[in-house]
């Protein structure tokens, strides 16, 4: 019976070590993805700001250029 207890204890220890290794790898990947997303946002932000400015400018021009429609049909 002592061999079974030893075997189960060995399996439990190995499983715990493997679970800890997987969790450490997962945390490292989360940090890498977070850093990559931050770099992506920093690279995209100037383009996004430019698109936002142009969209606002176009919206203002469109609101000024609206011609009122006649209500009746020609």
Secondary structure, 3 states (H helix, E strand, C coil): CHHHHHHHHHHHHHHHHHHHHHHHHHHHHHHHHHHHHHHHHHHHHHHHHHHHHHHHHHHHHHHHHCCCCCCCCC
